[in-house]
Amino acid sequence: HVTLVESGGGLVQAGGSLRLSCVASGGIFSSYAMGWFRQAPGKGREFVAAISQSGGSTYYEDPVKGRFTISRDNDLNTVTLQMNSLKPEDTALYYCTAGPTGPPSYWTHWEEYDYWGQGTQVTVSS
């Protein structure tokens, strides 16, 4: 069983930056692709970004391309989401996820992921 713990959320003004981190324990971190999802009040869970096991391939939802960067450190069992040029519509609870079971084309679907963190709140004020 893999445990994921997120940190780094907070309140920031539009145009600002935040760096989310997720530390994994209880599994072989380098064997899992990792992802970030978010959920705004009254909305469903939305794919943000994913990264392959080696870190060599990354995937982003269109609204965050060019602003967010996902990375991982397999020695530290950590995945990071650097968020720049934040907008009020980025406000959401952000979840770290692990273990999608299908090919990369499936990694945008939250149902594909086996493990989830508790989430960290990101609030962007206008």
ZICOR-V430050 format. One line per field, one symbol per residue. phi: phi as a letter, one per 20 degrees, with the letter a starting at -180 (. if undefined). psi: psi as a letter, one per 30 degrees, with the letter a starting at -180 (. if undefined). Layout:
phi->???
psi->???
//
This chain:
phi->.ddccebofrdbfgnecbceccddbnbegfedfcbccbbegmcefcfdabbfgenfccbcfgfdgnddcdbbcffdlcccceddlfcgfefaeddecbnfedfgfefedfffeecceencedcdee
psi->kkkkjllflakllkfalljklkkklgajeffklllklljlkgllkkkellklefgfklkkleffkfekkklljffghkkkjkjlhkleffklkkkkllhkfalfffffkfffkekkaflkkkkjk.
//
